[in-house]
């Protein structure tokens, strides 16, 4: 993983803010660019999203998020892709979540 990328978990107190800005319905497909442990995507499903897709560079975080999906019984509604966000097609997305640091502008 490039050294400029780090996992910065979204604090639980901020999760609601994402979905106040983007209310969800069952027809929504939510993508999270840099999904980390998947917390925003699991919250999206809880708030009514039809599907959720996480894009994450860190293989260990992808593995943990997939395990978490399986343990919650939502593996049919959520997927995690180990990839660079710049190389992923977002054509299915109706909502895109991301937390980007200023360093990403340099790429």
WOURPE-V619330 format. One record per backbone hydrogen bond with DSSP energy under -0.5 kcal/mol. NH is the residue of the N-H (numbers start at 1). CO is the residue of the C=O. If there is no record, write none. Layout:
# WOURPE-V619330
nh->NH co->CO
nh->NH co->CO
This chain:
# WOURPE-V619330
nh->5 co->2
nh->8 co->6
nh->9 co->7
nh->14 co->11
nh->15 co->11
nh->15 co->12
nh->16 co->12
nh->18 co->14
nh->18 co->15
nh->19 co->15
nh->20 co->16
nh->21 co->17
nh->22 co->18
nh->28 co->25
nh->30 co->28
nh->30 co->51
nh->31 co->29
nh->31 co->95
nh->32 co->53
nh->33 co->31
nh->33 co->97
nh->34 co->32
nh->34 co->55
nh->35 co->32
nh->35 co->55
nh->38 co->35
nh->42 co->38
nh->43 co->39
nh->44 co->40
nh->45 co->41
nh->46 co->42
nh->47 co->43
nh->48 co->45
nh->49 co->44
nh->50 co->25
nh->50 co->28
nh->51 co->28
nh->52 co->77
nh->53 co->30
nh->54 co->79
nh->55 co->32
nh->56 co->54
nh->56 co->81
nh->59 co->57
nh->62 co->58
nh->63 co->59
nh->64 co->60
nh->65 co->61
nh->66 co->62
nh->67 co->63
nh->68 co->64
nh->69 co->65
nh->70 co->66
nh->71 co->67
nh->72 co->68
nh->73 co->69
nh->73 co->70
nh->74 co->69
nh->75 co->69
nh->77 co->74
nh->78 co->74
nh->79 co->52
nh->81 co->54
nh->83 co->56
nh->83 co->81
nh->87 co->84
nh->88 co->85
nh->93 co->90
nh->94 co->29
nh->95 co->29
nh->97 co->31
nh->99 co->33
nh->100 co->98
nh->104 co->101
nh->105 co->102
nh->106 co->103
nh->107 co->104
